[in-house]
């Protein structure tokens, strides 16, 4: 893994001569945030050594280098999911690469199913914590100390000072932004009614199929993390509206302008 990461980093540095300080993982339907980036380089995943290729509708599959305000960023336009069949270490490979390109702060976004009864479809939730229910762990196996320690403290998985800044921005702009706990499951099936109920009982506010492995690996390498989740469907005891991926993209698309503005303003304060 170390050698592959260094090979990929070397390729990207030679290709771009660019050192980003902030990394962004653009989840389902949020790829249009790239319209806010002054793009200097756009490299398809298929051209990058050791990179997997995204197979999910709504995930374009390119690494974007550029600026937002005066901040240098690298953005993943499309992520990799465990349910696509990749080994866990492969799904988080780009986060490793970001770190050695110079990234110290990671911003992650996703779409999720809401279980908090005060939520509604289209809400944006700041992730304050997560529950890991994936069947595999991105740090399982031999630990390479060059990346980070064997045992990682996850008490501050999502950086409190960044969350506070985001809350201040939301209040100043009169955005109705929720906050809560994200529950990470393997997928790719949407949850059953009983599973939605379980997620709520154990203390989460929404459930999705990504993000958690990326955050674990980011914290392994001592990166700061901020995450948002767009509520794309709701599951509760009163019943569940049948969920489809097209509906997810539609719900996220409606929330996208606020999510983009929040992330843009947050980046400028970093």
N, C-alpha and C positions, 0 to 999 in steps of 0.2 A: 504493500500500500504506500509506504513512504516513497519508494522509487517512482511509482506511478504518479503520485502527487507532484513530485519534483519535476518529472518529465513534462507534465501538463502545464505546470506553472512556467517552466522555461519556455515552452512553446508560446504561451499567451503573452509573456513579457516581450519576447522577441517580435511577436506579431503586432503588439499594441504600444509598447513603450509607455505603459499606463499603470499607475499605482493607485488603486481605489482604496478608500478608507471606510466606506460603508457598502455592505452587501445587501441585496434585496432578493427575496424569493417571491415571485409573483404567482399566486395561486389561481384557481379556476376563475376565469372571467376578468381577472385584474391585469391582464397583460397590457392593456391600453395605458397603464401608467408610463409606459415608455414614451408616450407622446409628450410627457413633461420633462423628459431627459434631453439635454443637448448631446446627441449621440456622436461619439467619435469613432467607435468601432462596433460592428455587429457581426458576430461569428456564429454560424450554425453549429449546433452540438455535433452534427455529423462530421464536421471538420476538425474537432478538437480531440487530440489523442486521449484515449482511455475514458472518454465521456460516453455514458449511455445516451439513448435517444428517446425523448418523450413520445408516448403512444396515445395520449389522452386528448380527446376533442377539447379545444379551447386552450391548449398548451402549445404555443408555436414552436418552441425548441430552439432558442438562440440565447447566446450570452451577449449582453449589451454593456458597453463601456461608455461612460459619459459623465455629465455633471448635472446636478440640480442645485441651483444657486451657485455657490462657490465650492460645493462638496463633490468630490470625485466618488463615483459609485460604479458598482458592477451589479447588473440585475439579471437574474435567471428568468427568462420569458418562457415559463413552463418548468415544472419540477418533475422529479421521478418518484414513483410510489412503489411501496413494497408489493402491492397487489398486481403490479404489472409483471411480476415474475423475477425482478432483480433481487440479488442478494442484498441484505440490509446495508452492508458496507458500501455497495455500489450506489444505493439511493442517496447516500449522504456524501458521496465522493466530491461533489462540487463545493460543499461547505469546507471541506479540507483544503481544496484548491483556493477558495476565497481567502482563507486565513493566510496562506503563504504568498498571496498576491499583495497582502498588506491590510486586509479588512480586519477591523477591530470591533465593529458593531454590525449585527445581523438583524434585518427586518424581515419577518415572515408574514405571509398572508394566506388565508384559505377560505373555503366555503364550508359551512357545517350545518348540521341539523340541530335546531334549538330544542331544549327540554325545559328550560326555565319558563314557567307560565307567564312571566312578565315580558317575555320577548315576543317579537313578531317577525314574520318574513321580511327581509330587507334591513333589519337592524345590523349595526356594526358593534362588535364586542371587542374590547381590549382584553387580551389574554393575560390574566394575572398569575396563572399556574396551570399545570396539566396533570392528568392521570395517564400513565403509560399502560395500555392493555394490548400492545402489539405482541405477537407470539415469538418474536425474536428481538434481540437488543443490538444496537449498532456498535456497542463496545464489547460484545461477547468475543471471547477468544484471547489470543495473545495481545497484551497491551504494549504498544510502542511508546516509550517514555518521551520520545521526541515530539509526539503529538500532545501528550498530557498524562496525568496520573492514572493509576489503576482504578482508584475509587474517586468518583467525582461528587462534590457537594452540590446538590440540586436545590438547596433552600431558596436561592435567589435566581431561579431558572430564567425568569423574565425580569429584567433589570428595573428595580423600583424607581430609580431617579428618572429613567426614560418614560416610564408609565406616568409619573407625576407631570412631566412636561406635556405629554399627550393629553392628559386630562385638563390641564390649563388651557391648551390650545382649543380643545373641544368646547370648554366653557366660554372662552372669549368669542368663539364663532357661533355660539348657540347651537352646537351640534348635539343631538340626543344620542350620546355614545354609551353603550352598556359596558360592563366589565364582568369577567367571570372565569370559570375553569373549563378548560378544553379537555375532552376525553378522546384519546387516540386509539382507534381500532384498525384492524387490518383491511377491511373491505374485501372486494369491491361492492358487495351488496349493501343497499341502504338498510338501516336497522329495522327490526320488527318492533311492534308496539311494546312487547315485553322488554326488549333491549333498550328502547328509549326510556322506559320506566326505570330499569336498572341503573342507567347512566345518571338519572336524576337522583335516585335513592343514595348512590354512593358519593354524591356531592358535586357533580359537574353541572355545567349550564348548557353545554353544547357538545356535539360529538362529530368527529370527522376521521379521515383516513390518511392524514399526512402530518407534517409539522413536528410532531414529538421527536422522531429520530433526528431531524435536522437540529433541533434545539439541544438535544443531549450532546451531539457531537460538537456543536458550537461552544457549549459550556465546558466540554472536555478540553478545548483549546483556549479557554479563558476569554471567549468573546462575549461582549454584551449583547443582549437579545431584547427585541421588542416584537410583539405579535398582535395581529388583528384577525378576527374571524367574522365573515359576513354570514348571517343566518339566512340560509337558502330554503329551508323547509322546517316544519315544526312537527314534533311528535309528542303527544300527551295522552292522558288517560281518557279524554273525551273522544279521541279518535285521531286518525292520521290521514292526511291527504297523500295520495299515492305520489311518490317522488320519482322524477325522471331527470337525467343529466341536463336535458334542454331547459327544464324548469330552474335547475340550479344556476345555469348560465344567465337566464333571464333575471332572476332575483339578484344575483351579484351585479349584473349590468346596471340595474336600477340604483344600487347603492354605491356604484363605483365613483361618481363625482365627489361624494363626501369622503370616501376612503382615500381617494387620490389627494384631495386637498389636505387632509389630516397628515398623511405621510409626507407630502411635500413640505408642509410647514414644520413638521417635526425634524426632518432632515436639515433644514436651514438653521435649526437651533443647536445642532450637534457640533 
